[in-house]
Amino acid sequence: MTESVPWSHLNSLQVVGVVGFMDRRLDLPEGLDPRVASIICDCWESDPGRRPTFQQIVGKMAELTTAAAHRRWEHPTRGSPSDG
């Protein structure tokens, strides 16, 4: 994603305070697939009962990878090594 260290200006204890007590979250990168952003935001729910189960997350991720595979199959990248 961004490859930057999140909240690099804070020490570990301060990060715990910001996330755990102030309920702050990192900004998601621009251009992030909205379906991926939705999964991330669902996992960030403060109320554990509202977070998706691991099985639900795996199901959503499987849908994403299947959709991506279909797009690649329908629209292969030109100039790839397999084009010969």
Residue, then its C-alpha position, 0 to 999 in steps of 0.5 A: m500500500t503506502e509502505s510508510v510507518p503509520w504514526s511514526h511520530l508516536n511511540s507504541l503506548q501513544v498508538v495504543g491510546v490513539v487507537g484503543f481509547m480515542d478510536r482513531r484509525l489510519d487514513l486509507p490510501e486514495g484509489l484503494d478498491p472500495r471493496v477492500a476499504s469496506i473489509i478494512c473498515d468493517c474490521w476496525e469496528s469498535d464493537p467486537g460484535r459488529r466485526p466480521t467473522f474470520q469466515q466472512i472475511v475469507g469469503k469476501m477476500a475469495e470473492l475479490t480474488t475470483a473477480a480479479a482473476h476473471r478480469r485478468w482472464e478477460h483483459p490480459t495485460r499486453g506485453s506480458p511474458s506469456d504473450g510470446 
